[in-house]
Amino acid sequence: MSEDIKKGLLGIVVDETTVSQVMPDINSLTYRGYAVQDLCEKCSFEEVAYLILNKELPNKSQFRKFKKDLEKNRNITINLREIVKHMPKKAHPMDVARTVVSVMGLEDKETNNNSPSSNMRKAIRIFAKTPTAIAAFFRARKGKNVIPPKKGLGFSENFFYMCFGKVPSKEIIKAFDVSLILYAEHSFNVSTFTARTITSSLSDIHSAITGAIGSLKGPLHGGANEEVMHMMNKIKKPENALKWINKALDNKDVVMGFGHRVYKKGDSRVPTMEKYFKKVSKINKDKKFHKIYDLVKNVMIERKNIHPNVDYPTGPTYHLMGFDTDFFTPIFVLSRITGWSAHIMEQHAANKLIRPLSKYSGEQHRKVMLLNQR
Ligand code: COA
């Protein structure tokens, strides 16, 4: 293969962004210039969502208005609710997520208006409505009644309420909020690049987010948090962990929740998420997952020098919170809608059609023979 081909766009800088900065050398990640760890400790997820979308942290009145806007837009149409209720019960919730955003695009009166103000309104609508649709599927596929959003509840509280019919303790809500803050944005990852690529043809925000969800689904990207849980369930108990992970490494298996294209010395989001995973584990009197977590992590670092990525702690955290494993990546979607939307608006503001080149390596100059001569 020729040296000028950059498979996977490895190391290629394709554009500028002001949304976030990943700094692997100093193990840091900032959103609009604020360290993500600082945001996790001092802000709610909604404040961070505002920051990502509006470039600044909100003051009190801006925040009040933002929360009101979200609350006002949380309800989904009867049409969408019926569609969700009639989706195949065995459908993967990521496929449901992809489809509901696409349906919202059919229903939105401003779908084809790509002006900055329209895109912001649509971003808010997609951000506010998607949790309602996802929670509806969470319940409908179990044959349970769909619970509509409840006024006065924050983003995370309301999502728990719509899934389980009740709001858990403040500590659990904080841990969930932190996971959403950490998942909200991460520069030019594959789903964000997908969203920007779709936008670059001057397509609309619903199309770009629908495509991004399809990209996030893959196990090498967002789907890894589900795979981590499958791995932990296969390991079953801490006593099996060392044997299992050593065998996986002997077999040269890819261990999900480890490694990263950009971070090679550890994911900047992991220490914060790990702290909250351990808190949730303690609250739930978990005797197994935190031990499996440490055992597998230590072997991965010792034998391969490969560190966990953020999907490693979020997987067991969501499990202990009571979510079905196949809803882990849709939860990632609810948060990343903010980052995708910011990138889509940024792409529109300084657009250049994304159209790379390829090196042709197929047959050369063949002559077409007529059918009866072939
Ligand atoms: N388990 C075992 N080995 C791994 C690994 C993992 N999770 N991640 C990387 N490696 C190994 C590779 O096998 C490769 O070894 P080699 O040089 O002997 O062939 C080396 O580390 C480099 O990995 P590579 O796949 O080239 O890095 P990448 O930058 O292309 O891939 C990921 C990054 C994320 C795709 C990769 O680490 C991965 O598949 N991880 C698991 C999925 C996951 O957790 N994804 C979520 C990311 S946030």
Boltz pocket constraint, residues with backbone or C-beta under 6 A from the ligand:
constraints:
  - pocket:
      binder: B
      contacts: [[A, 219], [A, 220], [A, 221], [A, 222], [A, 224], [A, 252], [A, 253], [A, 254], [A, 255], [A, 256], [A, 257], [A, 258], [A, 259], [A, 260], [A, 261], [A, 262], [A, 304], [A, 306], [A, 309], [A, 310], [A, 311]]
      max_distance: 6.0
